Amino acid sequence: MIETPRLVLREWREEDIEPFVRDLNTPRVMRWLGGVRTQEQQREVVRERFIAWQESRGFTFWLAERRSDGEFLGLCGLKISDDAGSPVEGLHEIAWRFREEAWGRGYAKEAATAALDFAFDRLAADRVIALTVEENAPSWGLMLRLGMRRRPELDYSGAPWTDGRVIVHEMRREQWRS
């Protein structure tokens, strides 16, 4: 579990699946992630990816909840990039997804900062990448506010989670320390 001033990033439990499906599987939240999926597909994401990663790797896209009241806000964390054949396959990847009511309140930056601390301090990662599509300005804007650098030579197409061209940002350990 990771705590920040306003958030708790924690492992997933079975009872977290319904809020995830309800609050994060909306047209606006899923706009750049391949669109709304079936409820069963989303349940499988939590069970077969998020929970499996935390059990096998010790990290995942953790559930993000507000400290003051335990309210489900979204997710943020780390995985090993698994877009087969991409130039970033096998690298530590950070990602976030928050419900619409949480947008614009600084939660994503607070959570991402804590996840980057975890990546560099606890996992001893040399670098962490973040992925989005060009059209998703709020996401790449946060990447820049975190101090990540755009790496256009690593951009790629054909990711299974989007129809668009994937753009890559990167944070190196030495950047994070400064």
C-alpha positions as CSV (number, residue, x, y, z in Angstrom):
1,M,0.0,0.0,0.0
2,I,1.2,3.5,-0.8
3,E,-0.2,6.6,0.9
4,T,0.0,10.2,-0.3
5,P,-1.5,13.2,1.4
6,R,-4.9,12.6,-0.2
7,L,-4.8,9.1,-1.6
8,V,-4.2,5.4,-0.9
9,L,-2.9,3.2,-3.7
10,R,-3.6,-0.3,-2.7
11,E,-4.0,-3.9,-3.9
12,W,-7.3,-5.0,-5.5
13,R,-10.0,-7.0,-3.8
14,E,-12.9,-8.8,-5.3
15,E,-15.4,-6.2,-4.0
16,D,-13.5,-3.5,-6.0
17,I,-14.5,-4.9,-9.3
18,E,-18.0,-3.5,-9.4
19,P,-16.9,0.2,-8.8
20,F,-14.2,-0.3,-11.4
21,V,-16.7,-1.5,-14.0
22,R,-19.3,1.1,-13.1
23,D,-17.1,4.2,-12.8
24,L,-14.2,3.6,-15.3
25,N,-16.0,1.8,-18.1
26,T,-17.7,4.9,-19.5
27,P,-17.4,6.5,-23.0
28,R,-15.4,9.5,-21.7
29,V,-13.0,7.5,-19.6
30,M,-12.5,4.8,-22.2
31,R,-12.3,7.2,-25.2
32,W,-8.6,6.7,-25.8
33,L,-8.5,3.1,-24.5
34,G,-10.4,1.3,-27.2
35,G,-13.9,2.2,-26.0
36,V,-16.3,0.8,-23.5
37,R,-16.0,-2.9,-23.0
38,T,-18.5,-5.5,-21.7
39,Q,-18.8,-5.8,-18.0
40,E,-17.3,-9.3,-18.1
41,Q,-14.3,-8.1,-20.1
42,Q,-13.7,-5.4,-17.5
43,R,-14.1,-8.0,-14.6
44,E,-11.5,-10.1,-16.4
45,V,-9.1,-7.1,-16.6
46,V,-9.1,-6.8,-12.8
47,R,-8.8,-10.5,-12.1
48,E,-6.5,-11.6,-14.8
49,R,-4.3,-8.6,-15.1
50,F,-4.4,-6.3,-12.0
51,I,-4.7,-9.0,-9.3
52,A,-2.4,-11.4,-11.2
53,W,0.3,-8.7,-11.6
54,Q,0.2,-7.8,-7.9
55,E,0.5,-11.5,-7.0
56,S,3.3,-12.3,-9.4
57,R,5.3,-9.1,-9.6
58,G,4.5,-7.2,-6.4
59,F,3.1,-4.2,-8.3
60,T,0.2,-3.4,-10.5
61,F,-2.1,-0.6,-11.6
62,W,-3.2,-0.1,-7.9
63,L,-6.7,0.9,-6.9
64,A,-6.7,4.6,-6.0
65,E,-9.0,5.7,-3.2
66,R,-9.5,9.0,-1.4
67,R,-7.9,8.8,2.1
68,S,-10.6,10.9,3.8
69,D,-13.5,8.6,3.0
70,G,-12.2,5.5,1.2
71,E,-14.1,6.6,-2.0
72,F,-13.0,4.7,-5.2
73,L,-11.4,7.2,-7.6
74,G,-9.6,5.1,-10.2
75,L,-6.3,3.4,-10.6
76,C,-2.7,4.3,-11.0
77,G,0.5,2.2,-11.0
78,L,3.0,0.2,-12.9
79,K,3.2,-2.8,-15.1
80,I,5.7,-4.4,-17.5
81,S,4.8,-3.0,-20.9
82,D,3.4,-5.9,-23.0
83,D,2.5,-4.5,-26.4
84,A,4.2,-7.4,-28.3
85,G,6.8,-6.2,-30.8
86,S,6.7,-2.6,-29.7
87,P,9.9,-0.7,-29.0
88,V,8.8,-0.4,-25.3
89,E,8.0,-4.1,-24.7
90,G,9.5,-5.2,-21.4
91,L,10.0,-1.7,-19.9
92,H,8.3,-0.5,-16.7
93,E,5.2,1.4,-17.7
94,I,3.2,3.8,-15.6
95,A,-0.5,4.5,-16.2
96,W,-3.5,6.0,-14.6
97,R,-7.3,6.1,-15.1
98,F,-9.7,8.1,-12.9
99,R,-13.4,8.4,-12.9
100,E,-14.8,11.6,-14.5
101,E,-15.7,13.2,-11.1
102,A,-12.0,13.0,-10.1
103,W,-10.6,14.8,-13.2
104,G,-8.9,18.2,-12.8
105,R,-8.3,17.8,-9.0
106,G,-4.6,16.8,-9.1
107,Y,-5.3,13.2,-8.1
108,A,-3.6,11.7,-11.1
109,K,-0.4,13.7,-10.6
110,E,-0.3,12.8,-6.9
111,A,-0.8,9.1,-7.6
112,A,1.6,9.1,-10.5
113,T,4.3,10.8,-8.4
114,A,3.9,8.1,-5.8
115,A,4.1,5.4,-8.4
116,L,7.2,6.8,-9.9
117,D,8.8,7.0,-6.5
118,F,8.0,3.3,-6.1
119,A,9.4,2.4,-9.5
120,F,12.7,4.2,-8.9
121,D,13.1,3.5,-5.1
122,R,11.6,0.0,-4.6
123,L,12.0,-1.5,-8.1
124,A,15.3,0.2,-9.0
125,A,13.9,0.9,-12.4
126,D,16.3,2.7,-14.8
127,R,13.5,4.2,-16.7
128,V,9.7,4.3,-16.8
129,I,7.6,4.9,-19.9
130,A,4.0,6.2,-20.3
131,L,1.8,5.6,-23.3
132,T,-1.1,7.4,-24.8
133,V,-2.3,8.6,-28.2
134,E,-1.6,12.1,-29.7
135,E,-5.3,13.2,-29.3
136,N,-5.3,12.6,-25.5
137,A,-3.8,15.9,-24.5
138,P,-4.8,15.7,-20.8
139,S,-2.8,12.5,-20.5
140,W,0.4,13.6,-22.3
141,G,0.0,16.9,-20.5
142,L,0.3,15.2,-17.2
143,M,3.3,13.2,-18.5
144,L,5.0,16.5,-19.2
145,R,4.0,18.0,-15.8
146,L,5.6,15.0,-14.2
147,G,8.8,15.8,-16.0
148,M,8.7,13.0,-18.5
149,R,10.3,13.6,-21.9
150,R,8.6,12.9,-25.2
151,R,10.4,10.1,-27.1
152,P,8.9,10.2,-30.7
153,E,11.5,7.6,-32.0
154,L,9.7,5.1,-29.7
155,D,6.2,5.8,-31.1
156,Y,4.4,2.8,-32.6
157,S,1.1,1.6,-34.1
158,G,-0.8,-1.6,-33.7
159,A,-1.4,-1.6,-29.9
160,P,-4.3,-3.8,-29.0
161,W,-5.8,-1.2,-26.6
162,T,-6.2,1.7,-29.1
163,D,-6.8,2.3,-32.8
164,G,-4.5,5.4,-32.8
165,R,-0.7,5.7,-33.0
166,V,0.8,5.3,-29.5
167,I,3.1,8.1,-28.4
168,V,5.7,7.5,-25.7
169,H,7.1,9.6,-22.9
170,E,9.9,8.5,-20.6
171,M,11.3,9.3,-17.2
172,R,14.9,8.2,-16.4
173,R,16.0,7.6,-12.9
174,E,18.6,10.4,-13.0
175,Q,15.9,12.8,-14.1
176,W,13.6,11.8,-11.2
177,R,16.4,12.3,-8.7
178,S,17.0,15.9,-9.9
